[in-house]
Amino acid sequence: MARGDVVDETGMLLRDGGGFVLHRDRGGRWRLDLSRVPVDLVGKRVRVAGIEAGDDLVDVDGVQPG
């Protein structure tokens, strides 16, 4: 994928230091830039939609149970 590409992925939402990551169902992970902290979804399978902002970083538009 390249910067600006649409991201629509499922996986496990986890905390990583002071931020959040998505461990993708297809392997690998995304670091997530979130405007709203989905505390109730941490440790659960979710779907993340957003735009790739660079080096494994997604500018997230939405997170929902997946």
PQR file of N, CA, C, O and H, with PARSE charges and radii, in Angstrom:
ATOM      1  N   MET A   1       0.840  -1.185   0.000 -0.4000 1.5000
ATOM      2  CA  MET A   1       0.000   0.000   0.000 -0.0000 2.0000
ATOM      3  C   MET A   1       0.885   1.248   0.000  0.5500 1.7000
ATOM      4  O   MET A   1       2.070   1.194   0.329 -0.5500 1.4000
ATOM      5  N   ALA A   2       0.284   2.350  -0.371 -0.4000 1.5000
ATOM      6  CA  ALA A   2       1.014   3.613  -0.443 -0.0000 2.0000
ATOM      7  C   ALA A   2       0.259   4.691   0.317  0.5500 1.7000
ATOM      8  O   ALA A   2      -0.946   4.591   0.547 -0.5500 1.4000
ATOM      9  H   ALA A   2      -0.678   2.394  -0.638  0.4000 1.0000
ATOM     10  N   ARG A   3       0.993   5.714   0.697 -0.4000 1.5000
ATOM     11  CA  ARG A   3       0.378   6.851   1.390 -0.0000 2.0000
ATOM     12  C   ARG A   3      -0.839   7.341   0.613  0.5500 1.7000
ATOM     13  O   ARG A   3      -0.787   7.527  -0.603 -0.5500 1.4000
ATOM     14  H   ARG A   3       1.972   5.795   0.510  0.4000 1.0000
ATOM     15  N   GLY A   4      -1.939   7.548   1.344 -0.4000 1.5000
ATOM     16  CA  GLY A   4      -3.173   8.015   0.730 -0.0000 2.0000
ATOM     17  C   GLY A   4      -4.127   6.904   0.330  0.5500 1.7000
ATOM     18  O   GLY A   4      -5.280   7.177  -0.004 -0.5500 1.4000
ATOM     19  H   GLY A   4      -1.981   7.397   2.332  0.4000 1.0000
ATOM     20  N   ASP A   5      -3.668   5.637   0.357 -0.4000 1.5000
ATOM     21  CA  ASP A   5      -4.540   4.514   0.022 -0.0000 2.0000
ATOM     22  C   ASP A   5      -5.596   4.316   1.111  0.5500 1.7000
ATOM     23  O   ASP A   5      -5.348   4.579   2.288 -0.5500 1.4000
ATOM     24  H   ASP A   5      -2.731   5.415   0.628  0.4000 1.0000
ATOM     25  N   VAL A   6      -6.761   3.853   0.703 -0.4000 1.5000
ATOM     26  CA  VAL A   6      -7.839   3.544   1.640 -0.0000 2.0000
ATOM     27  C   VAL A   6      -7.498   2.247   2.367  0.5500 1.7000
ATOM     28  O   VAL A   6      -7.069   1.272   1.751 -0.5500 1.4000
ATOM     29  H   VAL A   6      -6.962   3.639  -0.253  0.4000 1.0000
ATOM     30  N   VAL A   7      -7.694   2.248   3.682 -0.4000 1.5000
ATOM     31  CA  VAL A   7      -7.460   1.067   4.514 -0.0000 2.0000
ATOM     32  C   VAL A   7      -8.799   0.609   5.081  0.5500 1.7000
ATOM     33  O   VAL A   7      -9.545   1.402   5.655 -0.5500 1.4000
ATOM     34  H   VAL A   7      -8.043   3.040   4.183  0.4000 1.0000
ATOM     35  N   ASP A   8      -9.092  -0.665   4.916 -0.4000 1.5000
ATOM     36  CA  ASP A   8     -10.281  -1.296   5.498 -0.0000 2.0000
ATOM     37  C   ASP A   8      -9.839  -2.681   5.936  0.5500 1.7000
ATOM     38  O   ASP A   8      -9.825  -3.616   5.134 -0.5500 1.4000
ATOM     39  H   ASP A   8      -8.485  -1.309   4.449  0.4000 1.0000
ATOM     40  N   GLU A   9      -9.476  -2.817   7.210 -0.4000 1.5000
ATOM     41  CA  GLU A   9      -8.845  -4.033   7.724 -0.0000 2.0000
ATOM     42  C   GLU A   9      -9.535  -4.516   8.984  0.5500 1.7000
ATOM     43  O   GLU A   9     -10.126  -3.731   9.726 -0.5500 1.4000
ATOM     44  H   GLU A   9      -9.487  -2.058   7.861  0.4000 1.0000
ATOM     45  N   THR A  10      -9.454  -5.813   9.215 -0.4000 1.5000
ATOM     46  CA  THR A  10      -9.923  -6.394  10.463 -0.0000 2.0000
ATOM     47  C   THR A  10      -8.746  -6.982  11.214  0.5500 1.7000
ATOM     48  O   THR A  10      -7.737  -7.366  10.622 -0.5500 1.4000
ATOM     49  H   THR A  10      -8.975  -6.451   8.612  0.4000 1.0000
ATOM     50  N   GLY A  11      -8.894  -7.045  12.537 -0.4000 1.5000
ATOM     51  CA  GLY A  11      -7.850  -7.621  13.367 -0.0000 2.0000
ATOM     52  C   GLY A  11      -8.118  -7.331  14.836  0.5500 1.7000
ATOM     53  O   GLY A  11      -9.224  -6.949  15.219 -0.5500 1.4000
ATOM     54  H   GLY A  11      -9.713  -6.733  13.018  0.4000 1.0000
ATOM     55  N   MET A  12      -7.087  -7.519  15.651 -0.4000 1.5000
ATOM     56  CA  MET A  12      -7.189  -7.333  17.094 -0.0000 2.0000
ATOM     57  C   MET A  12      -6.656  -5.944  17.454  0.5500 1.7000
ATOM     58  O   MET A  12      -5.531  -5.595  17.099 -0.5500 1.4000
ATOM     59  H   MET A  12      -6.188  -7.829  15.340  0.4000 1.0000
ATOM     60  N   LEU A  13      -7.466  -5.160  18.158 -0.4000 1.5000
ATOM     61  CA  LEU A  13      -7.076  -3.822  18.614 -0.0000 2.0000
ATOM     62  C   LEU A  13      -6.359  -3.951  19.952  0.5500 1.7000
ATOM     63  O   LEU A  13      -6.915  -4.481  20.915 -0.5500 1.4000
ATOM     64  H   LEU A  13      -8.381  -5.444  18.447  0.4000 1.0000
ATOM     65  N   LEU A  14      -5.121  -3.461  20.007 -0.4000 1.5000
ATOM     66  CA  LEU A  14      -4.323  -3.555  21.223 -0.0000 2.0000
ATOM     67  C   LEU A  14      -3.661  -2.222  21.537  0.5500 1.7000
ATOM     68  O   LEU A  14      -3.428  -1.402  20.649 -0.5500 1.4000
ATOM     69  H   LEU A  14      -4.671  -3.031  19.225  0.4000 1.0000
ATOM     70  N   ARG A  15      -3.364  -2.020  22.814 -0.4000 1.5000
ATOM     71  CA  ARG A  15      -2.579  -0.853  23.234 -0.0000 2.0000
ATOM     72  C   ARG A  15      -1.107  -1.124  22.926  0.5500 1.7000
ATOM     73  O   ARG A  15      -0.645  -2.264  22.974 -0.5500 1.4000
ATOM     74  H   ARG A  15      -3.554  -2.686  23.536  0.4000 1.0000
ATOM     75  N   ASP A  16      -0.389  -0.059  22.613 -0.4000 1.5000
ATOM     76  CA  ASP A  16       1.053  -0.161  22.370 -0.0000 2.0000
ATOM     77  C   ASP A  16       1.684   1.096  22.933  0.5500 1.7000
ATOM     78  O   ASP A  16       1.692   2.137  22.277 -0.5500 1.4000
ATOM     79  H   ASP A  16      -0.764   0.867  22.574  0.4000 1.0000
ATOM     80  N   GLY A  17       2.211   1.005  24.143 -0.4000 1.5000
ATOM     81  CA  GLY A  17       2.749   2.193  24.802 -0.0000 2.0000
ATOM     82  C   GLY A  17       1.630   3.186  25.022  0.5500 1.7000
ATOM     83  O   GLY A  17       0.639   2.866  25.677 -0.5500 1.4000
ATOM     84  H   GLY A  17       2.204   0.159  24.675  0.4000 1.0000
ATOM     85  N   GLY A  18       1.773   4.395  24.481 -0.4000 1.5000
ATOM     86  CA  GLY A  18       0.757   5.432  24.635 -0.0000 2.0000
ATOM     87  C   GLY A  18      -0.241   5.460  23.505  0.5500 1.7000
ATOM     88  O   GLY A  18      -1.071   6.366  23.438 -0.5500 1.4000
ATOM     89  H   GLY A  18       2.578   4.655  23.949  0.4000 1.0000
ATOM     90  N   GLY A  19      -0.181   4.469  22.596 -0.4000 1.5000
ATOM     91  CA  GLY A  19      -1.070   4.473  21.444 -0.0000 2.0000
ATOM     92  C   GLY A  19      -1.776   3.143  21.254  0.5500 1.7000
ATOM     93  O   GLY A  19      -1.882   2.336  22.177 -0.5500 1.4000
ATOM     94  H   GLY A  19       0.493   3.732  22.651  0.4000 1.0000
ATOM     95  N   PHE A  20      -2.258   2.935  20.034 -0.4000 1.5000
ATOM     96  CA  PHE A  20      -2.994   1.724  19.695 -0.0000 2.0000
ATOM     97  C   PHE A  20      -2.463   1.152  18.393  0.5500 1.7000
ATOM     98  O   PHE A  20      -1.979   1.881  17.527 -0.5500 1.4000
ATOM     99  H   PHE A  20      -2.172   3.591  19.285  0.4000 1.0000
ATOM    100  N   VAL A  21      -2.562  -0.170  18.269 -0.4000 1.5000
ATOM    101  CA  VAL A  21      -2.188  -0.857  17.035 -0.0000 2.0000
ATOM    102  C   VAL A  21      -3.283  -1.850  16.671  0.5500 1.7000
ATOM    103  O   VAL A  21      -4.036  -2.315  17.527 -0.5500 1.4000
ATOM    104  H   VAL A  21      -2.955  -0.762  18.972  0.4000 1.0000
ATOM    105  N   LEU A  22      -3.354  -2.161  15.392 -0.4000 1.5000
ATOM    106  CA  LEU A  22      -4.232  -3.205  14.894 -0.0000 2.0000
ATOM    107  C   LEU A  22      -3.335  -4.343  14.430  0.5500 1.7000
ATOM    108  O   LEU A  22      -2.553  -4.179  13.494 -0.5500 1.4000
ATOM    109  H   LEU A  22      -2.743  -1.784  14.696  0.4000 1.0000
ATOM    110  N   HIS A  23      -3.447  -5.500  15.087 -0.4000 1.5000
ATOM    111  CA  HIS A  23      -2.771  -6.709  14.611 -0.0000 2.0000
ATOM    112  C   HIS A  23      -3.697  -7.328  13.582  0.5500 1.7000
ATOM    113  O   HIS A  23      -4.738  -7.893  13.916 -0.5500 1.4000
ATOM    114  H   HIS A  23      -4.082  -5.633  15.847  0.4000 1.0000
ATOM    115  N   ARG A  24      -3.298  -7.209  12.322 -0.4000 1.5000
ATOM    116  CA  ARG A  24      -4.152  -7.553  11.190 -0.0000 2.0000
ATOM    117  C   ARG A  24      -4.426  -9.051  11.089  0.5500 1.7000
ATOM    118  O   ARG A  24      -3.551  -9.868  11.375 -0.5500 1.4000
ATOM    119  H   ARG A  24      -2.453  -6.750  12.050  0.4000 1.0000
ATOM    120  N   ASP A  25      -5.633  -9.403  10.684 -0.4000 1.5000
ATOM    121  CA  ASP A  25      -5.977 -10.802  10.439 -0.0000 2.0000
ATOM    122  C   ASP A  25      -5.084 -11.401   9.355  0.5500 1.7000
ATOM    123  O   ASP A  25      -4.782 -12.594   9.388 -0.5500 1.4000
ATOM    124  H   ASP A  25      -6.344  -8.740  10.451  0.4000 1.0000
ATOM    125  N   ARG A  26      -4.661 -10.577   8.395 -0.4000 1.5000
ATOM    126  CA  ARG A  26      -3.830 -11.048   7.276 -0.0000 2.0000
ATOM    127  C   ARG A  26      -2.344 -11.026   7.597  0.5500 1.7000
ATOM    128  O   ARG A  26      -1.515 -11.302   6.730 -0.5500 1.4000
ATOM    129  H   ARG A  26      -4.907  -9.608   8.369  0.4000 1.0000
ATOM    130  N   GLY A  27      -2.008 -10.700   8.829 -0.4000 1.5000
ATOM    131  CA  GLY A  27      -0.602 -10.624   9.219 -0.0000 2.0000
ATOM    132  C   GLY A  27      -0.108  -9.189   9.206  0.5500 1.7000
ATOM    133  O   GLY A  27      -0.603  -8.361   8.441 -0.5500 1.4000
ATOM    134  H   GLY A  27      -2.682 -10.475   9.533  0.4000 1.0000
ATOM    135  N   GLY A  28       0.851  -8.902  10.040 -0.4000 1.5000
ATOM    136  CA  GLY A  28       1.394  -7.556  10.155 -0.0000 2.0000
ATOM    137  C   GLY A  28       0.564  -6.717  11.111  0.5500 1.7000
ATOM    138  O   GLY A  28      -0.352  -7.209  11.771 -0.5500 1.4000
ATOM    139  H   GLY A  28       1.252  -9.574  10.662  0.4000 1.0000
ATOM    140  N   ARG A  29       0.906  -5.450  11.166 -0.4000 1.5000
ATOM    141  CA  ARG A  29       0.176  -4.562  12.062 -0.0000 2.0000
ATOM    142  C   ARG A  29       0.168  -3.152  11.515  0.5500 1.7000
ATOM    143  O   ARG A  29       1.030  -2.765  10.725 -0.5500 1.4000
ATOM    144  H   ARG A  29       1.649  -5.050  10.629  0.4000 1.0000
ATOM    145  N   TRP A  30      -0.813  -2.398  11.945 -0.4000 1.5000
ATOM    146  CA  TRP A  30      -0.921  -0.968  11.650 -0.0000 2.0000
ATOM    147  C   TRP A  30      -0.826  -0.202  12.964  0.5500 1.7000
ATOM    148  O   TRP A  30      -1.433  -0.605  13.956 -0.5500 1.4000
ATOM    149  H   TRP A  30      -1.513  -2.712  12.587  0.4000 1.0000
ATOM    150  N   ARG A  31      -0.085   0.879  12.986 -0.4000 1.5000
ATOM    151  CA  ARG A  31      -0.176   1.852  14.081 -0.0000 2.0000
ATOM    152  C   ARG A  31      -1.363   2.735  13.747  0.5500 1.7000
ATOM    153  O   ARG A  31      -1.590   3.061  12.582 -0.5500 1.4000
ATOM    154  H   ARG A  31       0.409   1.207  12.181  0.4000 1.0000
ATOM    155  N   LEU A  32      -2.125   3.127  14.769 -0.4000 1.5000
ATOM    156  CA  LEU A  32      -3.365   3.853  14.520 -0.0000 2.0000
ATOM    157  C   LEU A  32      -3.328   5.264  15.088  0.5500 1.7000
ATOM    158  O   LEU A  32      -2.985   5.470  16.252 -0.5500 1.4000
ATOM    159  H   LEU A  32      -1.940   2.862  15.715  0.4000 1.0000
ATOM    160  N   ASP A  33      -3.682   6.228  14.254 -0.4000 1.5000
ATOM    161  CA  ASP A  33      -3.842   7.620  14.679 -0.0000 2.0000
ATOM    162  C   ASP A  33      -5.340   7.835  14.861  0.5500 1.7000
ATOM    163  O   ASP A  33      -6.084   7.979  13.891 -0.5500 1.4000
ATOM    164  H   ASP A  33      -3.960   6.061  13.308  0.4000 1.0000
ATOM    165  N   LEU A  34      -5.772   7.856  16.133 -0.4000 1.5000
ATOM    166  CA  LEU A  34      -7.199   7.895  16.465 -0.0000 2.0000
ATOM    167  C   LEU A  34      -7.590   9.232  17.067  0.5500 1.7000
ATOM    168  O   LEU A  34      -6.866   9.771  17.905 -0.5500 1.4000
ATOM    169  H   LEU A  34      -5.167   7.739  16.921  0.4000 1.0000
ATOM    170  N   SER A  35      -8.731   9.776  16.647 -0.4000 1.5000
ATOM    171  CA  SER A  35      -9.240  10.994  17.271 -0.0000 2.0000
ATOM    172  C   SER A  35     -10.085  10.651  18.496  0.5500 1.7000
ATOM    173  O   SER A  35     -10.217  11.462  19.413 -0.5500 1.4000
ATOM    174  H   SER A  35      -9.318   9.339  15.966  0.4000 1.0000
ATOM    175  N   ARG A  36     -10.657   9.447  18.507 -0.4000 1.5000
ATOM    176  CA  ARG A  36     -11.458   8.972  19.637 -0.0000 2.0000
ATOM    177  C   ARG A  36     -10.834   7.670  20.116  0.5500 1.7000
ATOM    178  O   ARG A  36     -10.509   6.804  19.304 -0.5500 1.4000
ATOM    179  H   ARG A  36     -10.550   8.789  17.763  0.4000 1.0000
ATOM    180  N   VAL A  37     -10.666   7.527  21.403 -0.4000 1.5000
ATOM    181  CA  VAL A  37     -10.042   6.334  21.968 -0.0000 2.0000
ATOM    182  C   VAL A  37     -11.117   5.275  22.241  0.5500 1.7000
ATOM    183  O   VAL A  37     -11.975   5.469  23.102 -0.5500 1.4000
ATOM    184  H   VAL A  37     -10.930   8.230  22.063  0.4000 1.0000
ATOM    185  N   PRO A  38     -11.068   4.157  21.509 -0.5600 1.5000
ATOM    186  CA  PRO A  38     -12.094   3.119  21.643  0.2800 2.0000
ATOM    187  C   PRO A  38     -11.762   2.132  22.774  0.5500 1.7000
ATOM    188  O   PRO A  38     -11.547   0.946  22.521 -0.5500 1.4000
ATOM    189  N   VAL A  39     -11.723   2.619  24.004 -0.4000 1.5000
ATOM    190  CA  VAL A  39     -11.288   1.816  25.152 -0.0000 2.0000
ATOM    191  C   VAL A  39     -12.108   0.535  25.283  0.5500 1.7000
ATOM    192  O   VAL A  39     -11.563  -0.506  25.651 -0.5500 1.4000
ATOM    193  H   VAL A  39     -11.898   3.582  24.209  0.4000 1.0000
ATOM    194  N   ASP A  40     -13.388   0.592  24.991 -0.4000 1.5000
ATOM    195  CA  ASP A  40     -14.252  -0.585  25.127 -0.0000 2.0000
ATOM    196  C   ASP A  40     -13.950  -1.674  24.103  0.5500 1.7000
ATOM    197  O   ASP A  40     -14.414  -2.804  24.258 -0.5500 1.4000
ATOM    198  H   ASP A  40     -13.830   1.437  24.692  0.4000 1.0000
ATOM    199  N   LEU A  41     -13.177  -1.355  23.054 -0.4000 1.5000
ATOM    200  CA  LEU A  41     -12.860  -2.325  22.009 -0.0000 2.0000
ATOM    201  C   LEU A  41     -11.442  -2.892  22.124  0.5500 1.7000
ATOM    202  O   LEU A  41     -11.073  -3.768  21.341 -0.5500 1.4000
ATOM    203  H   LEU A  41     -12.801  -0.437  22.928  0.4000 1.0000
ATOM    204  N   VAL A  42     -10.646  -2.416  23.073 -0.4000 1.5000
ATOM    205  CA  VAL A  42      -9.273  -2.906  23.233 -0.0000 2.0000
ATOM    206  C   VAL A  42      -9.310  -4.384  23.603  0.5500 1.7000
ATOM    207  O   VAL A  42     -10.062  -4.803  24.483 -0.5500 1.4000
ATOM    208  H   VAL A  42     -10.946  -1.704  23.709  0.4000 1.0000
ATOM    209  N   GLY A  43      -8.481  -5.164  22.910 -0.4000 1.5000
ATOM    210  CA  GLY A  43      -8.418  -6.599  23.151 -0.0000 2.0000
ATOM    211  C   GLY A  43      -9.467  -7.386  22.394  0.5500 1.7000
ATOM    212  O   GLY A  43      -9.619  -8.589  22.606 -0.5500 1.4000
ATOM    213  H   GLY A  43      -7.870  -4.824  22.196  0.4000 1.0000
ATOM    214  N   LYS A  44     -10.200  -6.706  21.502 -0.4000 1.5000
ATOM    215  CA  LYS A  44     -11.262  -7.358  20.735 -0.0000 2.0000
ATOM    216  C   LYS A  44     -10.976  -7.259  19.238  0.5500 1.7000
ATOM    217  O   LYS A  44     -10.162  -6.451  18.791 -0.5500 1.4000
ATOM    218  H   LYS A  44     -10.076  -5.729  21.330  0.4000 1.0000
ATOM    219  N   ARG A  45     -11.669  -8.105  18.482 -0.4000 1.5000
ATOM    220  CA  ARG A  45     -11.561  -8.072  17.029 -0.0000 2.0000
ATOM    221  C   ARG A  45     -12.394  -6.901  16.522  0.5500 1.7000
ATOM    222  O   ARG A  45     -13.553  -6.738  16.904 -0.5500 1.4000
ATOM    223  H   ARG A  45     -12.330  -8.761  18.845  0.4000 1.0000
ATOM    224  N   VAL A  46     -11.785  -6.079  15.650 -0.4000 1.5000
ATOM    225  CA  VAL A  46     -12.439  -4.881  15.138 -0.0000 2.0000
ATOM    226  C   VAL A  46     -12.201  -4.736  13.638  0.5500 1.7000
ATOM    227  O   VAL A  46     -11.366  -5.423  13.049 -0.5500 1.4000
ATOM    228  H   VAL A  46     -10.843  -6.211  15.339  0.4000 1.0000
ATOM    229  N   ARG A  47     -12.959  -3.822  13.042 -0.4000 1.5000
ATOM    230  CA  ARG A  47     -12.719  -3.377  11.663 -0.0000 2.0000
ATOM    231  C   ARG A  47     -12.313  -1.912  11.744  0.5500 1.7000
ATOM    232  O   ARG A  47     -12.979  -1.104  12.391 -0.5500 1.4000
ATOM    233  H   ARG A  47     -13.637  -3.264  13.521  0.4000 1.0000
ATOM    234  N   VAL A  48     -11.209  -1.584  11.079 -0.4000 1.5000
ATOM    235  CA  VAL A  48     -10.677  -0.220  11.063 -0.0000 2.0000
ATOM    236  C   VAL A  48     -10.759   0.306   9.638  0.5500 1.7000
ATOM    237  O   VAL A  48     -10.346  -0.367   8.694 -0.5500 1.4000
ATOM    238  H   VAL A  48     -10.667  -2.240  10.554  0.4000 1.0000
ATOM    239  N   ALA A  49     -11.296   1.517   9.489 -0.4000 1.5000
ATOM    240  CA  ALA A  49     -11.351   2.185   8.196 -0.0000 2.0000
ATOM    241  C   ALA A  49     -10.601   3.500   8.307  0.5500 1.7000
ATOM    242  O   ALA A  49     -10.722   4.213   9.303 -0.5500 1.4000
ATOM    243  H   ALA A  49     -11.631   2.064  10.256  0.4000 1.0000
ATOM    244  N   GLY A  50      -9.822   3.817   7.277 -0.4000 1.5000
ATOM    245  CA  GLY A  50      -9.071   5.066   7.281 -0.0000 2.0000
ATOM    246  C   GLY A  50      -8.211   5.208   6.045  0.5500 1.7000
ATOM    247  O   GLY A  50      -8.459   4.585   5.013 -0.5500 1.4000
ATOM    248  H   GLY A  50      -9.724   3.238   6.468  0.4000 1.0000
ATOM    249  N   ILE A  51      -7.195   6.041   6.172 -0.4000 1.5000
ATOM    250  CA  ILE A  51      -6.282   6.348   5.071 -0.0000 2.0000
ATOM    251  C   ILE A  51      -4.849   6.097   5.553  0.5500 1.7000
ATOM    252  O   ILE A  51      -4.473   6.501   6.653 -0.5500 1.4000
ATOM    253  H   ILE A  51      -6.993   6.548   7.011  0.4000 1.0000
ATOM    254  N   GLU A  52      -4.057   5.425   4.712 -0.4000 1.5000
ATOM    255  CA  GLU A  52      -2.658   5.208   5.077 -0.0000 2.0000
ATOM    256  C   GLU A  52      -1.933   6.552   5.105  0.5500 1.7000
ATOM    257  O   GLU A  52      -1.931   7.295   4.124 -0.5500 1.4000
ATOM    258  H   GLU A  52      -4.362   5.097   3.818  0.4000 1.0000
ATOM    259  N   ALA A  53      -1.318   6.846   6.252 -0.4000 1.5000
ATOM    260  CA  ALA A  53      -0.636   8.124   6.441 -0.0000 2.0000
ATOM    261  C   ALA A  53       0.883   7.983   6.358  0.5500 1.7000
ATOM    262  O   ALA A  53       1.606   8.966   6.520 -0.5500 1.4000
ATOM    263  H   ALA A  53      -1.320   6.242   7.049  0.4000 1.0000
ATOM    264  N   GLY A  54       1.369   6.774   6.107 -0.4000 1.5000
ATOM    265  CA  GLY A  54       2.807   6.529   6.000 -0.0000 2.0000
ATOM    266  C   GLY A  54       3.236   5.382   6.887  0.5500 1.7000
ATOM    267  O   GLY A  54       2.496   4.968   7.779 -0.5500 1.4000
ATOM    268  H   GLY A  54       0.783   5.975   5.975  0.4000 1.0000
ATOM    269  N   ASP A  55       4.429   4.868   6.645 -0.4000 1.5000
ATOM    270  CA  ASP A  55       5.079   3.790   7.389 -0.0000 2.0000
ATOM    271  C   ASP A  55       4.209   3.073   8.430  0.5500 1.7000
ATOM    272  O   ASP A  55       4.362   3.289   9.633 -0.5500 1.4000
ATOM    273  H   ASP A  55       5.030   5.204   5.920  0.4000 1.0000
ATOM    274  N   ASP A  56       3.315   2.236   7.961 -0.4000 1.5000
ATOM    275  CA  ASP A  56       2.458   1.410   8.830 -0.0000 2.0000
ATOM    276  C   ASP A  56       1.567   2.226   9.748  0.5500 1.7000
ATOM    277  O   ASP A  56       1.188   1.750  10.818 -0.5500 1.4000
ATOM    278  H   ASP A  56       3.191   2.061   6.985  0.4000 1.0000
ATOM    279  N   LEU A  57       1.224   3.446   9.353 -0.4000 1.5000
ATOM    280  CA  LEU A  57       0.366   4.322  10.153 -0.0000 2.0000
ATOM    281  C   LEU A  57      -0.928   4.591   9.402  0.5500 1.7000
ATOM    282  O   LEU A  57      -0.916   4.922   8.216 -0.5500 1.4000
ATOM    283  H   LEU A  57       1.532   3.833   8.484  0.4000 1.0000
ATOM    284  N   VAL A  58      -2.054   4.443  10.112 -0.4000 1.5000
ATOM    285  CA  VAL A  58      -3.367   4.716   9.521 -0.0000 2.0000
ATOM    286  C   VAL A  58      -4.010   5.888  10.245  0.5500 1.7000
ATOM    287  O   VAL A  58      -4.102   5.900  11.472 -0.5500 1.4000
ATOM    288  H   VAL A  58      -2.064   4.173  11.075  0.4000 1.0000
ATOM    289  N   ASP A  59      -4.455   6.876   9.470 -0.4000 1.5000
ATOM    290  CA  ASP A  59      -5.271   7.972   9.994 -0.0000 2.0000
ATOM    291  C   ASP A  59      -6.700   7.434   9.998  0.5500 1.7000
ATOM    292  O   ASP A  59      -7.347   7.355   8.954 -0.5500 1.4000
ATOM    293  H   ASP A  59      -4.380   6.866   8.473  0.4000 1.0000
ATOM    294  N   VAL A  60      -7.180   7.067  11.182 -0.4000 1.5000
ATOM    295  CA  VAL A  60      -8.426   6.300  11.314 -0.0000 2.0000
ATOM    296  C   VAL A  60      -9.656   7.193  11.224  0.5500 1.7000
ATOM    297  O   VAL A  60      -9.754   8.224  11.890 -0.5500 1.4000
ATOM    298  H   VAL A  60      -6.654   7.131  12.030  0.4000 1.0000
ATOM    299  N   ASP A  61     -10.603   6.762  10.369 -0.4000 1.5000
ATOM    300  CA  ASP A  61     -11.917   7.411  10.261 -0.0000 2.0000
ATOM    301  C   ASP A  61     -12.926   6.749  11.188  0.5500 1.7000
ATOM    302  O   ASP A  61     -13.828   7.404  11.710 -0.5500 1.4000
ATOM    303  H   ASP A  61     -10.523   5.926   9.827  0.4000 1.0000
ATOM    304  N   GLY A  62     -12.762   5.427  11.391 -0.4000 1.5000
ATOM    305  CA  GLY A  62     -13.714   4.716  12.239 -0.0000 2.0000
ATOM    306  C   GLY A  62     -13.215   3.370  12.700  0.5500 1.7000
ATOM    307  O   GLY A  62     -12.433   2.714  12.012 -0.5500 1.4000
ATOM    308  H   GLY A  62     -12.029   4.895  10.967  0.4000 1.0000
ATOM    309  N   VAL A  63     -13.675   2.957  13.877 -0.4000 1.5000
ATOM    310  CA  VAL A  63     -13.389   1.640  14.444 -0.0000 2.0000
ATOM    311  C   VAL A  63     -14.718   1.067  14.906  0.5500 1.7000
ATOM    312  O   VAL A  63     -15.482   1.728  15.609 -0.5500 1.4000
ATOM    313  H   VAL A  63     -14.310   3.490  14.436  0.4000 1.0000
ATOM    314  N   GLN A  64     -14.986  -0.176  14.500 -0.4000 1.5000
ATOM    315  CA  GLN A  64     -16.222  -0.830  14.933 -0.0000 2.0000
ATOM    316  C   GLN A  64     -15.935  -2.298  15.225  0.5500 1.7000
ATOM    317  O   GLN A  64     -14.952  -2.848  14.730 -0.5500 1.4000
ATOM    318  H   GLN A  64     -14.365  -0.713  13.929  0.4000 1.0000
ATOM    319  N   PRO A  65     -16.781  -2.928  16.018 -0.5600 1.5000
ATOM    320  CA  PRO A  65     -16.589  -4.361  16.271  0.2800 2.0000
ATOM    321  C   PRO A  65     -16.550  -5.104  14.941  0.5500 1.7000
ATOM    322  O   PRO A  65     -17.315  -4.803  14.025 -0.5500 1.4000
ATOM    323  N   GLY A  66     -15.660  -6.065  14.849 -0.4000 1.5000
ATOM    324  CA  GLY A  66     -15.504  -6.754  13.574 -0.0000 2.0000
ATOM    325  C   GLY A  66     -15.662  -8.205  13.669  0.5500 1.7000
ATOM    326  O   GLY A  66     -15.555  -8.904  12.661 -0.5500 1.4000
ATOM    327  H   GLY A  66     -15.038  -6.310  15.594  0.4000 1.0000
TER
END
